[in-house]
């Protein structure tokens, strides 16, 4: 069955393909030239750049080497892992309330819970965005007596 072009996983694959195509352009290479440098048939680079065929980790390493962009390899590999394992369906027993929660495990991984599933973020730039959001939310948190006063006020408003 064909996957919807609007799915989040397909969008992630499209973004990865666009980034690889951008590296190729930035290096002044055509799709045919990148394929030649990587030892591939020219149609392979075209399929990768047009998000018809997902690249393997080895393909990304070869692509970055051919473009002289080895510094991009780790970030692109993280994007690949995100696209490959993006969604774990959570089933029909979930409430319909809008939900987004996230947990930061370390500087390498953030898990996000959405209504439709769980998302594991490993791309360094995206993990940083969640860390910044966490820091901003932490400044809004209340603790101790202030928190108890807010809860009491809310409770009293319901009575």
Secondary structure, 3 states (H helix, E strand, C coil): CCCCCCCHHHHHHHHHHHHHHHHHHHCCCCHHHHHHHHCCCHHHHHHHHCCCCCCCHHHHHHHHHHHCCHHHHHHHHHHHHHHHCCCEECCCCCCCCCCEEEEEEECCEEEEEECCEEEEECCHHHHHHHHHHHHHHHHHCCCHHHHHHHHHHHHHHHC
